């Protein structure tokens, strides 16, 4: 079972038939590759296990700094108090604020490392944001740390090793082998993603979503048209 960063490093060295006592792969290089491959794999899809929630007290200002650790532009759901705000494209938000400087629509948008809430909206209380977080770097003195996949989809750890093999073969200038390891890493993550999406396919929409639905001819599911940004443009 490959679970911890120590497991990942050990398995990588076995497959490479290398050790950190040679100059080609030092402890520092190995630690860097684990971090880089972990970040790469965790960002490959919007994994449900990299979703996060952050809460802060609302202040009547327009501009807020993105929650620490959240990926830019990743907030998908935002509430202030008991009221849900609709996310709109940044240019549409800016146009709305210019054209209706007293408008009270419950809208927000984001750009880069900031998010913007319509300051005229009738809202108060706690801001609760849901988005994707970026995993922190591992503590290099603790080889018992686990990845974002360890408790849920351990095949993701195999993909991390394959990505590290890609780095190593690229460093050796064995580019065909490097490409093969990169493809295997991506294939493994695609298989994990398929399992997740197959499970989520069973989710049912609530009747409060309304009647504006269409049939997804590939999946056979009903999908709300209104959930798709720029659907009518």
Rosetta constraint file for C-alpha pairs under 8 A:
AtomPair CA 2 CA 7 HARMONIC 5.32 0.50
AtomPair CA 2 CA 8 HARMONIC 6.22 0.50
AtomPair CA 2 CA 11 HARMONIC 7.97 0.50
AtomPair CA 2 CA 150 HARMONIC 7.99 0.50
AtomPair CA 2 CA 154 HARMONIC 7.14 0.50
AtomPair CA 2 CA 157 HARMONIC 6.71 0.50
AtomPair CA 2 CA 158 HARMONIC 7.56 0.50
AtomPair CA 3 CA 7 HARMONIC 6.10 0.50
AtomPair CA 3 CA 8 HARMONIC 7.26 0.50
AtomPair CA 3 CA 146 HARMONIC 6.15 0.50
AtomPair CA 3 CA 147 HARMONIC 7.48 0.50
AtomPair CA 3 CA 150 HARMONIC 5.30 0.50
AtomPair CA 3 CA 154 HARMONIC 6.93 0.50
AtomPair CA 3 CA 157 HARMONIC 7.14 0.50
AtomPair CA 4 CA 8 HARMONIC 6.36 0.50
AtomPair CA 4 CA 143 HARMONIC 6.54 0.50
AtomPair CA 4 CA 144 HARMONIC 5.20 0.50
AtomPair CA 4 CA 145 HARMONIC 5.39 0.50
AtomPair CA 4 CA 146 HARMONIC 4.53 0.50
AtomPair CA 4 CA 147 HARMONIC 6.90 0.50
AtomPair CA 4 CA 150 HARMONIC 7.40 0.50
AtomPair CA 5 CA 9 HARMONIC 6.17 0.50
AtomPair CA 5 CA 34 HARMONIC 7.40 0.50
AtomPair CA 5 CA 143 HARMONIC 5.27 0.50
AtomPair CA 5 CA 144 HARMONIC 6.25 0.50
AtomPair CA 5 CA 145 HARMONIC 5.81 0.50
AtomPair CA 5 CA 146 HARMONIC 6.04 0.50
AtomPair CA 5 CA 147 HARMONIC 7.28 0.50
AtomPair CA 6 CA 10 HARMONIC 6.09 0.50
AtomPair CA 6 CA 143 HARMONIC 4.46 0.50
AtomPair CA 6 CA 144 HARMONIC 6.23 0.50
AtomPair CA 6 CA 145 HARMONIC 7.86 0.50
AtomPair CA 7 CA 11 HARMONIC 6.07 0.50
AtomPair CA 7 CA 143 HARMONIC 7.94 0.50
AtomPair CA 8 CA 12 HARMONIC 6.06 0.50
AtomPair CA 8 CA 34 HARMONIC 7.79 0.50
AtomPair CA 8 CA 157 HARMONIC 7.19 0.50
AtomPair CA 8 CA 160 HARMONIC 7.91 0.50
AtomPair CA 8 CA 161 HARMONIC 6.41 0.50
AtomPair CA 9 CA 13 HARMONIC 6.26 0.50
AtomPair CA 9 CA 30 HARMONIC 7.12 0.50
AtomPair CA 9 CA 34 HARMONIC 7.40 0.50
AtomPair CA 10 CA 14 HARMONIC 6.28 0.50
AtomPair CA 11 CA 15 HARMONIC 6.23 0.50
AtomPair CA 11 CA 161 HARMONIC 7.68 0.50
AtomPair CA 12 CA 16 HARMONIC 6.13 0.50
AtomPair CA 12 CA 161 HARMONIC 5.92 0.50
AtomPair CA 12 CA 164 HARMONIC 7.42 0.50
AtomPair CA 12 CA 165 HARMONIC 7.24 0.50
AtomPair CA 13 CA 17 HARMONIC 5.76 0.50
AtomPair CA 13 CA 18 HARMONIC 5.15 0.50
AtomPair CA 13 CA 19 HARMONIC 5.96 0.50
AtomPair CA 14 CA 18 HARMONIC 6.62 0.50
AtomPair CA 16 CA 165 HARMONIC 7.58 0.50
AtomPair CA 18 CA 22 HARMONIC 7.71 0.50
AtomPair CA 18 CA 25 HARMONIC 7.66 0.50
AtomPair CA 19 CA 25 HARMONIC 6.94 0.50
AtomPair CA 20 CA 24 HARMONIC 7.80 0.50
AtomPair CA 20 CA 25 HARMONIC 5.29 0.50
AtomPair CA 20 CA 26 HARMONIC 4.76 0.50
AtomPair CA 20 CA 27 HARMONIC 5.73 0.50
AtomPair CA 20 CA 30 HARMONIC 7.95 0.50
AtomPair CA 21 CA 25 HARMONIC 7.67 0.50
AtomPair CA 21 CA 26 HARMONIC 6.87 0.50
AtomPair CA 22 CA 26 HARMONIC 6.85 0.50
AtomPair CA 25 CA 29 HARMONIC 5.92 0.50
AtomPair CA 25 CA 30 HARMONIC 6.38 0.50
AtomPair CA 26 CA 30 HARMONIC 6.15 0.50
AtomPair CA 27 CA 31 HARMONIC 6.11 0.50
AtomPair CA 28 CA 32 HARMONIC 6.14 0.50
AtomPair CA 29 CA 33 HARMONIC 6.18 0.50
AtomPair CA 30 CA 34 HARMONIC 6.31 0.50
AtomPair CA 31 CA 35 HARMONIC 6.36 0.50
AtomPair CA 31 CA 140 HARMONIC 6.74 0.50
AtomPair CA 32 CA 36 HARMONIC 6.07 0.50
AtomPair CA 33 CA 37 HARMONIC 5.86 0.50
AtomPair CA 33 CA 164 HARMONIC 5.91 0.50
AtomPair CA 33 CA 167 HARMONIC 7.42 0.50
AtomPair CA 34 CA 38 HARMONIC 5.98 0.50
AtomPair CA 34 CA 160 HARMONIC 7.42 0.50
AtomPair CA 34 CA 164 HARMONIC 6.95 0.50
AtomPair CA 35 CA 39 HARMONIC 6.18 0.50
AtomPair CA 35 CA 137 HARMONIC 6.00 0.50
AtomPair CA 35 CA 138 HARMONIC 6.67 0.50
AtomPair CA 36 CA 40 HARMONIC 6.09 0.50
AtomPair CA 37 CA 41 HARMONIC 6.04 0.50
AtomPair CA 37 CA 160 HARMONIC 5.33 0.50
AtomPair CA 37 CA 161 HARMONIC 7.70 0.50
AtomPair CA 37 CA 163 HARMONIC 5.85 0.50
AtomPair CA 37 CA 164 HARMONIC 6.19 0.50
AtomPair CA 38 CA 42 HARMONIC 6.01 0.50
AtomPair CA 38 CA 147 HARMONIC 7.19 0.50
AtomPair CA 38 CA 160 HARMONIC 6.03 0.50
AtomPair CA 39 CA 43 HARMONIC 6.11 0.50
AtomPair CA 39 CA 134 HARMONIC 7.25 0.50
AtomPair CA 39 CA 135 HARMONIC 6.70 0.50
AtomPair CA 40 CA 44 HARMONIC 6.15 0.50
AtomPair CA 41 CA 45 HARMONIC 7.87 0.50
AtomPair CA 41 CA 156 HARMONIC 7.31 0.50
AtomPair CA 41 CA 159 HARMONIC 7.33 0.50
AtomPair CA 41 CA 160 HARMONIC 6.49 0.50
AtomPair CA 41 CA 189 HARMONIC 7.60 0.50
AtomPair CA 42 CA 46 HARMONIC 7.96 0.50
AtomPair CA 42 CA 47 HARMONIC 7.23 0.50
AtomPair CA 42 CA 50 HARMONIC 7.31 0.50
AtomPair CA 42 CA 134 HARMONIC 7.55 0.50
AtomPair CA 42 CA 135 HARMONIC 7.53 0.50
AtomPair CA 42 CA 148 HARMONIC 7.10 0.50
AtomPair CA 43 CA 47 HARMONIC 7.97 0.50
AtomPair CA 43 CA 134 HARMONIC 7.60 0.50
AtomPair CA 44 CA 189 HARMONIC 7.72 0.50
AtomPair CA 45 CA 193 HARMONIC 7.56 0.50
AtomPair CA 46 CA 50 HARMONIC 7.10 0.50
AtomPair CA 46 CA 51 HARMONIC 7.82 0.50
AtomPair CA 46 CA 132 HARMONIC 7.12 0.50
AtomPair CA 47 CA 51 HARMONIC 7.01 0.50
AtomPair CA 47 CA 193 HARMONIC 7.79 0.50
AtomPair CA 49 CA 148 HARMONIC 6.75 0.50
AtomPair CA 49 CA 149 HARMONIC 7.79 0.50
AtomPair CA 49 CA 152 HARMONIC 7.86 0.50
AtomPair CA 50 CA 132 HARMONIC 5.58 0.50
AtomPair CA 50 CA 133 HARMONIC 5.70 0.50
AtomPair CA 50 CA 134 HARMONIC 7.34 0.50
AtomPair CA 50 CA 135 HARMONIC 7.83 0.50
AtomPair CA 50 CA 148 HARMONIC 7.11 0.50
AtomPair CA 51 CA 130 HARMONIC 7.09 0.50
AtomPair CA 51 CA 131 HARMONIC 5.56 0.50
AtomPair CA 51 CA 132 HARMONIC 4.49 0.50
AtomPair CA 51 CA 133 HARMONIC 6.16 0.50
AtomPair CA 52 CA 70 HARMONIC 7.76 0.50
AtomPair CA 52 CA 130 HARMONIC 5.74 0.50
AtomPair CA 52 CA 131 HARMONIC 5.49 0.50
AtomPair CA 52 CA 132 HARMONIC 5.71 0.50
AtomPair CA 52 CA 133 HARMONIC 6.04 0.50
AtomPair CA 53 CA 128 HARMONIC 6.89 0.50
AtomPair CA 53 CA 129 HARMONIC 5.61 0.50
AtomPair CA 53 CA 130 HARMONIC 4.59 0.50
AtomPair CA 53 CA 131 HARMONIC 6.56 0.50
AtomPair CA 54 CA 67 HARMONIC 6.57 0.50
AtomPair CA 54 CA 128 HARMONIC 5.69 0.50
AtomPair CA 54 CA 129 HARMONIC 5.29 0.50
AtomPair CA 54 CA 130 HARMONIC 6.66 0.50
AtomPair CA 55 CA 126 HARMONIC 6.45 0.50
AtomPair CA 55 CA 127 HARMONIC 5.43 0.50
AtomPair CA 55 CA 128 HARMONIC 4.45 0.50
AtomPair CA 55 CA 129 HARMONIC 6.42 0.50
AtomPair CA 56 CA 126 HARMONIC 5.63 0.50
AtomPair CA 56 CA 127 HARMONIC 5.19 0.50
AtomPair CA 56 CA 128 HARMONIC 6.73 0.50
AtomPair CA 57 CA 125 HARMONIC 6.21 0.50
AtomPair CA 57 CA 126 HARMONIC 4.58 0.50
AtomPair CA 57 CA 127 HARMONIC 5.81 0.50
AtomPair CA 58 CA 80 HARMONIC 7.13 0.50
AtomPair CA 58 CA 124 HARMONIC 6.21 0.50
AtomPair CA 58 CA 125 HARMONIC 5.71 0.50
AtomPair CA 58 CA 126 HARMONIC 5.47 0.50
AtomPair CA 58 CA 127 HARMONIC 5.52 0.50
AtomPair CA 59 CA 124 HARMONIC 7.87 0.50
AtomPair CA 60 CA 119 HARMONIC 5.81 0.50
AtomPair CA 61 CA 117 HARMONIC 7.70 0.50
AtomPair CA 61 CA 119 HARMONIC 5.68 0.50
AtomPair CA 62 CA 116 HARMONIC 5.30 0.50
AtomPair CA 62 CA 117 HARMONIC 5.14 0.50
AtomPair CA 62 CA 118 HARMONIC 6.03 0.50
AtomPair CA 62 CA 119 HARMONIC 5.18 0.50
AtomPair CA 63 CA 114 HARMONIC 6.73 0.50
AtomPair CA 63 CA 115 HARMONIC 6.02 0.50
AtomPair CA 63 CA 116 HARMONIC 4.75 0.50
AtomPair CA 63 CA 117 HARMONIC 6.75 0.50
AtomPair CA 64 CA 114 HARMONIC 5.63 0.50
AtomPair CA 64 CA 115 HARMONIC 5.32 0.50
AtomPair CA 64 CA 116 HARMONIC 6.15 0.50
AtomPair CA 64 CA 117 HARMONIC 7.95 0.50
AtomPair CA 65 CA 113 HARMONIC 6.30 0.50
AtomPair CA 65 CA 114 HARMONIC 4.67 0.50
AtomPair CA 65 CA 115 HARMONIC 6.42 0.50
AtomPair CA 66 CA 70 HARMONIC 6.66 0.50
AtomPair CA 66 CA 72 HARMONIC 7.21 0.50
AtomPair CA 66 CA 113 HARMONIC 5.39 0.50
AtomPair CA 66 CA 114 HARMONIC 5.11 0.50
AtomPair CA 66 CA 115 HARMONIC 6.28 0.50
AtomPair CA 69 CA 133 HARMONIC 5.27 0.50
AtomPair CA 69 CA 134 HARMONIC 5.58 0.50
AtomPair CA 69 CA 135 HARMONIC 7.41 0.50
AtomPair CA 69 CA 136 HARMONIC 7.71 0.50
AtomPair CA 70 CA 74 HARMONIC 7.09 0.50
AtomPair CA 70 CA 131 HARMONIC 6.68 0.50
AtomPair CA 70 CA 132 HARMONIC 5.62 0.50
AtomPair CA 70 CA 133 HARMONIC 4.07 0.50
AtomPair CA 70 CA 134 HARMONIC 6.04 0.50
AtomPair CA 71 CA 131 HARMONIC 7.61 0.50
AtomPair CA 71 CA 132 HARMONIC 5.79 0.50
AtomPair CA 71 CA 133 HARMONIC 5.43 0.50
AtomPair CA 71 CA 134 HARMONIC 6.05 0.50
AtomPair CA 72 CA 111 HARMONIC 7.48 0.50
AtomPair CA 72 CA 112 HARMONIC 5.48 0.50
AtomPair CA 72 CA 113 HARMONIC 5.23 0.50
AtomPair CA 72 CA 114 HARMONIC 7.71 0.50
AtomPair CA 73 CA 110 HARMONIC 5.83 0.50
AtomPair CA 73 CA 111 HARMONIC 6.28 0.50
AtomPair CA 73 CA 112 HARMONIC 6.34 0.50
AtomPair CA 73 CA 113 HARMONIC 7.30 0.50
AtomPair CA 74 CA 131 HARMONIC 5.05 0.50
AtomPair CA 74 CA 132 HARMONIC 5.60 0.50
AtomPair CA 75 CA 110 HARMONIC 7.99 0.50
AtomPair CA 75 CA 129 HARMONIC 6.38 0.50
AtomPair CA 75 CA 130 HARMONIC 5.55 0.50
AtomPair CA 75 CA 131 HARMONIC 4.17 0.50
AtomPair CA 75 CA 132 HARMONIC 7.04 0.50
AtomPair CA 76 CA 87 HARMONIC 7.24 0.50
AtomPair CA 76 CA 129 HARMONIC 7.78 0.50
AtomPair CA 76 CA 130 HARMONIC 6.11 0.50
AtomPair CA 76 CA 131 HARMONIC 5.74 0.50
AtomPair CA 77 CA 84 HARMONIC 7.70 0.50
AtomPair CA 77 CA 85 HARMONIC 7.52 0.50
AtomPair CA 77 CA 86 HARMONIC 7.83 0.50
AtomPair CA 77 CA 87 HARMONIC 7.56 0.50
AtomPair CA 77 CA 129 HARMONIC 6.03 0.50
AtomPair CA 77 CA 130 HARMONIC 5.28 0.50
AtomPair CA 77 CA 131 HARMONIC 7.21 0.50
AtomPair CA 78 CA 84 HARMONIC 5.99 0.50
AtomPair CA 78 CA 85 HARMONIC 5.70 0.50
AtomPair CA 78 CA 86 HARMONIC 7.66 0.50
AtomPair CA 78 CA 127 HARMONIC 7.17 0.50
AtomPair CA 78 CA 128 HARMONIC 5.75 0.50
AtomPair CA 78 CA 129 HARMONIC 4.64 0.50
AtomPair CA 78 CA 130 HARMONIC 6.42 0.50
AtomPair CA 79 CA 83 HARMONIC 5.44 0.50
AtomPair CA 79 CA 84 HARMONIC 4.35 0.50
AtomPair CA 79 CA 85 HARMONIC 5.84 0.50
AtomPair CA 79 CA 126 HARMONIC 7.83 0.50
AtomPair CA 79 CA 127 HARMONIC 5.74 0.50
AtomPair CA 79 CA 128 HARMONIC 5.20 0.50
AtomPair CA 79 CA 129 HARMONIC 6.62 0.50
AtomPair CA 80 CA 84 HARMONIC 6.56 0.50
AtomPair CA 80 CA 85 HARMONIC 7.55 0.50
AtomPair CA 80 CA 123 HARMONIC 6.26 0.50
AtomPair CA 80 CA 124 HARMONIC 6.17 0.50
AtomPair CA 80 CA 125 HARMONIC 5.96 0.50
AtomPair CA 80 CA 126 HARMONIC 5.41 0.50
AtomPair CA 80 CA 127 HARMONIC 4.41 0.50
AtomPair CA 80 CA 128 HARMONIC 6.31 0.50
AtomPair CA 81 CA 123 HARMONIC 6.90 0.50
AtomPair CA 81 CA 124 HARMONIC 5.73 0.50
AtomPair CA 81 CA 125 HARMONIC 4.46 0.50
AtomPair CA 81 CA 126 HARMONIC 5.08 0.50
AtomPair CA 81 CA 127 HARMONIC 6.54 0.50
AtomPair CA 81 CA 128 HARMONIC 7.98 0.50
AtomPair CA 83 CA 123 HARMONIC 7.17 0.50
AtomPair CA 84 CA 106 HARMONIC 7.39 0.50
AtomPair CA 85 CA 106 HARMONIC 4.90 0.50
AtomPair CA 85 CA 107 HARMONIC 4.97 0.50
AtomPair CA 85 CA 108 HARMONIC 6.34 0.50
AtomPair CA 86 CA 106 HARMONIC 6.26 0.50
AtomPair CA 86 CA 107 HARMONIC 4.67 0.50
AtomPair CA 86 CA 108 HARMONIC 6.16 0.50
AtomPair CA 87 CA 107 HARMONIC 5.81 0.50
AtomPair CA 87 CA 108 HARMONIC 5.04 0.50
AtomPair CA 87 CA 109 HARMONIC 5.42 0.50
AtomPair CA 88 CA 92 HARMONIC 6.44 0.50
AtomPair CA 88 CA 93 HARMONIC 6.25 0.50
AtomPair CA 88 CA 107 HARMONIC 6.77 0.50
AtomPair CA 88 CA 108 HARMONIC 6.32 0.50
AtomPair CA 88 CA 109 HARMONIC 5.51 0.50
AtomPair CA 88 CA 229 HARMONIC 7.83 0.50
AtomPair CA 89 CA 93 HARMONIC 6.22 0.50
AtomPair CA 89 CA 109 HARMONIC 6.25 0.50
AtomPair CA 89 CA 110 HARMONIC 7.96 0.50
AtomPair CA 90 CA 94 HARMONIC 6.19 0.50
AtomPair CA 90 CA 109 HARMONIC 5.41 0.50
AtomPair CA 90 CA 110 HARMONIC 6.23 0.50
AtomPair CA 90 CA 111 HARMONIC 6.73 0.50
AtomPair CA 91 CA 95 HARMONIC 6.08 0.50
AtomPair CA 92 CA 96 HARMONIC 6.03 0.50
AtomPair CA 93 CA 97 HARMONIC 6.24 0.50
AtomPair CA 93 CA 107 HARMONIC 7.69 0.50
AtomPair CA 93 CA 108 HARMONIC 7.14 0.50
AtomPair CA 93 CA 109 HARMONIC 6.47 0.50
AtomPair CA 94 CA 98 HARMONIC 6.23 0.50
AtomPair CA 95 CA 99 HARMONIC 5.98 0.50
AtomPair CA 96 CA 100 HARMONIC 5.65 0.50
AtomPair CA 96 CA 101 HARMONIC 7.56 0.50
AtomPair CA 96 CA 103 HARMONIC 7.99 0.50
AtomPair CA 97 CA 101 HARMONIC 5.05 0.50
AtomPair CA 97 CA 102 HARMONIC 7.92 0.50
AtomPair CA 97 CA 103 HARMONIC 7.48 0.50
AtomPair CA 97 CA 118 HARMONIC 7.82 0.50
AtomPair CA 102 CA 120 HARMONIC 6.28 0.50
AtomPair CA 103 CA 120 HARMONIC 6.36 0.50
AtomPair CA 103 CA 121 HARMONIC 7.47 0.50
AtomPair CA 104 CA 118 HARMONIC 7.17 0.50
AtomPair CA 104 CA 119 HARMONIC 7.95 0.50
AtomPair CA 104 CA 120 HARMONIC 4.95 0.50
AtomPair CA 104 CA 121 HARMONIC 4.21 0.50
AtomPair CA 104 CA 122 HARMONIC 6.66 0.50
AtomPair CA 105 CA 118 HARMONIC 7.16 0.50
AtomPair CA 105 CA 120 HARMONIC 7.73 0.50
AtomPair CA 105 CA 121 HARMONIC 5.81 0.50
AtomPair CA 106 CA 118 HARMONIC 6.80 0.50
AtomPair CA 106 CA 121 HARMONIC 5.68 0.50
AtomPair CA 106 CA 122 HARMONIC 7.90 0.50
AtomPair CA 107 CA 117 HARMONIC 6.37 0.50
AtomPair CA 107 CA 118 HARMONIC 5.97 0.50
AtomPair CA 108 CA 115 HARMONIC 7.20 0.50
AtomPair CA 108 CA 116 HARMONIC 5.39 0.50
AtomPair CA 108 CA 117 HARMONIC 4.46 0.50
AtomPair CA 108 CA 118 HARMONIC 6.14 0.50
AtomPair CA 109 CA 115 HARMONIC 5.70 0.50
AtomPair CA 109 CA 116 HARMONIC 5.27 0.50
AtomPair CA 109 CA 117 HARMONIC 6.83 0.50
AtomPair CA 110 CA 114 HARMONIC 5.70 0.50
AtomPair CA 110 CA 115 HARMONIC 3.94 0.50
AtomPair CA 110 CA 116 HARMONIC 5.80 0.50
AtomPair CA 111 CA 115 HARMONIC 6.20 0.50
AtomPair CA 135 CA 148 HARMONIC 7.59 0.50
AtomPair CA 138 CA 142 HARMONIC 7.89 0.50
AtomPair CA 138 CA 145 HARMONIC 7.14 0.50
AtomPair CA 139 CA 143 HARMONIC 7.82 0.50
AtomPair CA 139 CA 145 HARMONIC 7.61 0.50
AtomPair CA 146 CA 150 HARMONIC 5.87 0.50
AtomPair CA 147 CA 157 HARMONIC 7.44 0.50
AtomPair CA 148 CA 152 HARMONIC 7.78 0.50
AtomPair CA 149 CA 153 HARMONIC 4.84 0.50
AtomPair CA 149 CA 154 HARMONIC 5.37 0.50
AtomPair CA 149 CA 155 HARMONIC 7.55 0.50
AtomPair CA 149 CA 156 HARMONIC 5.55 0.50
AtomPair CA 149 CA 157 HARMONIC 6.45 0.50
AtomPair CA 150 CA 154 HARMONIC 4.95 0.50
AtomPair CA 150 CA 156 HARMONIC 7.72 0.50
AtomPair CA 150 CA 157 HARMONIC 6.99 0.50
AtomPair CA 153 CA 157 HARMONIC 7.96 0.50
AtomPair CA 153 CA 192 HARMONIC 6.98 0.50
AtomPair CA 154 CA 158 HARMONIC 7.16 0.50
AtomPair CA 155 CA 159 HARMONIC 6.54 0.50
AtomPair CA 155 CA 188 HARMONIC 6.83 0.50
AtomPair CA 155 CA 189 HARMONIC 7.65 0.50
AtomPair CA 155 CA 192 HARMONIC 7.16 0.50
AtomPair CA 156 CA 160 HARMONIC 6.35 0.50
AtomPair CA 156 CA 188 HARMONIC 6.98 0.50
AtomPair CA 156 CA 189 HARMONIC 6.17 0.50
AtomPair CA 156 CA 192 HARMONIC 7.28 0.50
AtomPair CA 157 CA 161 HARMONIC 6.44 0.50
AtomPair CA 158 CA 162 HARMONIC 6.32 0.50
AtomPair CA 158 CA 185 HARMONIC 7.50 0.50
AtomPair CA 158 CA 188 HARMONIC 7.68 0.50
AtomPair CA 159 CA 163 HARMONIC 6.16 0.50
AtomPair CA 159 CA 184 HARMONIC 7.24 0.50
AtomPair CA 159 CA 185 HARMONIC 4.25 0.50
AtomPair CA 159 CA 186 HARMONIC 7.10 0.50
AtomPair CA 159 CA 188 HARMONIC 5.88 0.50
AtomPair CA 159 CA 189 HARMONIC 6.58 0.50
AtomPair CA 160 CA 164 HARMONIC 6.27 0.50
AtomPair CA 160 CA 185 HARMONIC 6.90 0.50
AtomPair CA 161 CA 165 HARMONIC 6.23 0.50
AtomPair CA 161 CA 185 HARMONIC 7.91 0.50
AtomPair CA 162 CA 166 HARMONIC 6.28 0.50
AtomPair CA 162 CA 181 HARMONIC 5.29 0.50
AtomPair CA 162 CA 182 HARMONIC 6.58 0.50
AtomPair CA 162 CA 184 HARMONIC 6.67 0.50
AtomPair CA 162 CA 185 HARMONIC 5.20 0.50
AtomPair CA 163 CA 167 HARMONIC 6.45 0.50
AtomPair CA 163 CA 181 HARMONIC 6.39 0.50
AtomPair CA 163 CA 182 HARMONIC 5.67 0.50
AtomPair CA 163 CA 185 HARMONIC 5.79 0.50
AtomPair CA 164 CA 168 HARMONIC 6.28 0.50
AtomPair CA 165 CA 169 HARMONIC 6.05 0.50
AtomPair CA 165 CA 178 HARMONIC 6.96 0.50
AtomPair CA 165 CA 181 HARMONIC 6.23 0.50
AtomPair CA 166 CA 170 HARMONIC 6.02 0.50
AtomPair CA 166 CA 177 HARMONIC 7.45 0.50
AtomPair CA 166 CA 178 HARMONIC 4.30 0.50
AtomPair CA 166 CA 179 HARMONIC 6.74 0.50
AtomPair CA 166 CA 180 HARMONIC 7.77 0.50
AtomPair CA 166 CA 181 HARMONIC 5.20 0.50
AtomPair CA 166 CA 182 HARMONIC 5.58 0.50
AtomPair CA 167 CA 171 HARMONIC 6.21 0.50
AtomPair CA 167 CA 178 HARMONIC 7.01 0.50
AtomPair CA 168 CA 172 HARMONIC 6.32 0.50
AtomPair CA 168 CA 178 HARMONIC 7.60 0.50
AtomPair CA 169 CA 173 HARMONIC 6.14 0.50
AtomPair CA 169 CA 174 HARMONIC 5.17 0.50
AtomPair CA 169 CA 175 HARMONIC 6.55 0.50
AtomPair CA 169 CA 177 HARMONIC 6.33 0.50
AtomPair CA 169 CA 178 HARMONIC 4.90 0.50
AtomPair CA 170 CA 174 HARMONIC 5.74 0.50
AtomPair CA 170 CA 175 HARMONIC 5.56 0.50
AtomPair CA 170 CA 178 HARMONIC 5.49 0.50
AtomPair CA 174 CA 178 HARMONIC 6.20 0.50
AtomPair CA 175 CA 179 HARMONIC 6.08 0.50
AtomPair CA 176 CA 180 HARMONIC 6.33 0.50
AtomPair CA 177 CA 181 HARMONIC 6.36 0.50
AtomPair CA 178 CA 182 HARMONIC 6.22 0.50
AtomPair CA 179 CA 183 HARMONIC 6.14 0.50
AtomPair CA 180 CA 184 HARMONIC 6.27 0.50
AtomPair CA 181 CA 185 HARMONIC 6.18 0.50
AtomPair CA 182 CA 186 HARMONIC 6.33 0.50
AtomPair CA 183 CA 187 HARMONIC 6.05 0.50
AtomPair CA 184 CA 188 HARMONIC 6.15 0.50
AtomPair CA 185 CA 189 HARMONIC 6.42 0.50
AtomPair CA 186 CA 190 HARMONIC 6.09 0.50
AtomPair CA 187 CA 191 HARMONIC 6.27 0.50
AtomPair CA 188 CA 192 HARMONIC 6.40 0.50
AtomPair CA 189 CA 193 HARMONIC 6.11 0.50
AtomPair CA 190 CA 194 HARMONIC 6.11 0.50
AtomPair CA 191 CA 195 HARMONIC 6.41 0.50
AtomPair CA 192 CA 196 HARMONIC 6.43 0.50
AtomPair CA 193 CA 197 HARMONIC 6.14 0.50
AtomPair CA 194 CA 198 HARMONIC 5.94 0.50
AtomPair CA 195 CA 199 HARMONIC 6.30 0.50
AtomPair CA 196 CA 200 HARMONIC 6.26 0.50
AtomPair CA 197 CA 201 HARMONIC 6.03 0.50
AtomPair CA 198 CA 202 HARMONIC 7.48 0.50
AtomPair CA 201 CA 221 HARMONIC 7.86 0.50
AtomPair CA 205 CA 209 HARMONIC 6.92 0.50
AtomPair CA 209 CA 224 HARMONIC 7.42 0.50
AtomPair CA 212 CA 224 HARMONIC 5.93 0.50
AtomPair CA 212 CA 225 HARMONIC 6.15 0.50
AtomPair CA 212 CA 226 HARMONIC 7.12 0.50
AtomPair CA 213 CA 222 HARMONIC 6.03 0.50
AtomPair CA 213 CA 223 HARMONIC 5.40 0.50
AtomPair CA 213 CA 224 HARMONIC 4.41 0.50
AtomPair CA 213 CA 225 HARMONIC 5.62 0.50
AtomPair CA 214 CA 222 HARMONIC 5.54 0.50
AtomPair CA 214 CA 223 HARMONIC 5.49 0.50
AtomPair CA 214 CA 224 HARMONIC 6.46 0.50
AtomPair CA 214 CA 225 HARMONIC 6.59 0.50
AtomPair CA 215 CA 220 HARMONIC 6.16 0.50
AtomPair CA 215 CA 221 HARMONIC 5.77 0.50
AtomPair CA 215 CA 222 HARMONIC 4.76 0.50
AtomPair CA 215 CA 223 HARMONIC 6.38 0.50
AtomPair CA 216 CA 220 HARMONIC 5.06 0.50
AtomPair CA 216 CA 221 HARMONIC 5.18 0.50
AtomPair CA 216 CA 222 HARMONIC 6.09 0.50
AtomPair CA 216 CA 223 HARMONIC 6.68 0.50
AtomPair CA 217 CA 221 HARMONIC 7.56 0.50
AtomPair CA 223 CA 227 HARMONIC 7.97 0.50
AtomPair CA 224 CA 228 HARMONIC 7.57 0.50
AtomPair CA 225 CA 231 HARMONIC 6.78 0.50
AtomPair CA 226 CA 231 HARMONIC 7.12 0.50
